[in-house]
Amino acid sequence: MIPRTKLWLTKDGKTLMGEGKAALLYAIDEEGSLNKACQKVNISYKHAWLMLKSIEKNSGKEIVTSIRGGKDQGTFLTDYAREMLNEYELQKNIISETVDDETFWEGVGLKITARNQMPGEVIDVEEGDVISKVKILIEPVVVTSLVTKEAVDKLEIKMGDEVYAVVKSTEVMIGKK
């Protein structure tokens, strides 16, 4: 068996974007044309237009702008659409680093049971608006923990701190020494 995950960005409980909409936005960005983007991702123009309108409705923000006529004509992403794509990629990478790493537990060399505490050193803290990614060096591997920004602030976690990675079933929590 191979684990798989799916990622959607949401706002106020409404879906903004998943893999298909992200692919459309990337194609628009690369092609500068909704028509060419549709051909690239193999969907109809109407379906693409409905996808864009769905994102705009659920986000309350404009996703694309169109310029008609002249040498600068085309369809282009707004800054908000680019922010969404950046957030989508960030979250996709986090999931990949934490779920898809088949060698992680082999490297740790432990039989994992609830409430394992492994001492380590914080080697990186990537603070997001809500979720932060904390990387902890536990020789010979690096553990990545996803924790709230609030927890990072409350524990005052920073690079060089000595912490415990607390592994509990599906989570890696952090406790400061």
N, C-alpha and C positions, 0 to 999 in steps of 0.2 A: 504494500500500500504506500502511496505517496500523498502527503498532505498538500492541500491546495487552499488558497485563500482568495477572496475577492475583496476589492476595496471600492467604497463609494464615499465621496465627500457629500456631507449633508449640511443643511442649515435649517435650524428650527424644526427638525424632524422631516424635512423634505429633501429628497435626493437631488443633488446638483449634478454630479458627474460620476461615472464609473469608467471602465475601460473603453467602451465604445465611444462615449462622448469625448473622452480624452484623446482618442485616436483622431476623431474628427477635428478637434481644435488644433492638434499638432499638424494635421494635413492642411488646414486653412492657413496656419502660420507659415508653413513651408511653401505652399503654392500661391498664396495671395489671391486665391479665387475659390469661391464656394463650389463652383461647378467642377473645377479641377480636383478639389479636395474630395468631392463625392466620388469621382472616378477612382481616385487613389485608394479610398477605403471601401469602395464597391457598395455604395448605398445610393438611393435615389435622391434627387435634389429636394423633393418634398419632405422625405424622411429627415434629411439633414436639417432643413429649415425648422421642422417641428422639434427636433432635438435642441436646437439653439433657442427656440422660443421657450421650451421647457426649462432650460437652465436660467434664462432671463426671468421667467415668471417666479421660479423658486428662490432665486437669489435677490431679486429686486434690482438687479444691475444689468447694464448693457454688456453684452459679450463680444459682439462684432460691430464694426463700422464698415460701411460700404461707400466707395467713391466711384461715381459713374462718369464715364467720359474722360478723355485725355490720357496722357501717358502714365499718370499715377493711379489709374482706375484699379479697382479690385476690392476684395473683402479682407479685412484685417482684424486681428484680435485687439481687444481693449486691454488696458493695464490690469483690470480686474481678472480678465480671462487668463492672462499670463500668471498672475498671482495664484489662481486656482491650479494651473498646471504645475507650478513650482511646488505647491503644497501637496498635490497628488503624487509627484515624483518623490518628495521627501517621505511621505507616508509609505509609498511602495517600497522604497529602499529600507525603511525601518522594518517593515514586515519581512522583506527578503533576508535581512541580516539576522532576524530573530527566529523566524520560522523555517527558512529554507536551509539553514546551516546543518547539514547532516553529520558533520564531524565534531560538533561542539561537545556533546556529552562524552564522546570517546576521549577527547583531549583533557577533559576535567579528570577522568579516571575515577569517578566515585559512583557508588550505587546511590541513586537519588531517591530520597524519601522525603516526606513532608517535613518542613522546618529545618532543612539543612542550612547551616550558616557557614559561609566561606569568606575569610578575610581577604581583602584586596585593597588596591589603591585606585582612586579615581584618576583616569588618564584623559578624560574628555567629558565636557558637559555641553550639550547643544540645547539651549533653551528655546522652546516654542511659545506660542501665545497661551496654550493650555497644557500641552504635554511636552516634557523634556526627555531627552535621550542621554542617559548617563552610562559611560563605558568604564568598566572596572577591570583592572588587570589582576587576574587570579592565575598565577603562573601554572601552566604555560599558555593559558588562553585569556581572551578578553570576553567578559560577560557584558551584554547590553541590557540595561533596564529602562523600561518606559515608565516614567512616573509623572505625576502632575507637577506643573511649574510651582504650584503652591508648596508641595512637599520639598522641592529643591530649595526654595527660599526659606522655608521653616527650619530645615536641617542645615541651612547654609552650606550646601554641598558645593565644593569647588575642586579644581584639579589639584592633585597631591594629597587630598584627604584620605585617611585610612578609614575604610568602611567595611561592613559585612554585606555580602549579597545573600539574601535569605530566599532560598528556593522553596516555593510552596506550590506544588502541583503544576499549575499553568502560569505562575508568576515568578518574577525575580524582583523582590523588594529590597530596599536599602535600609540599613541601620548604621548610624554613625558611631565610631569608637569613642 
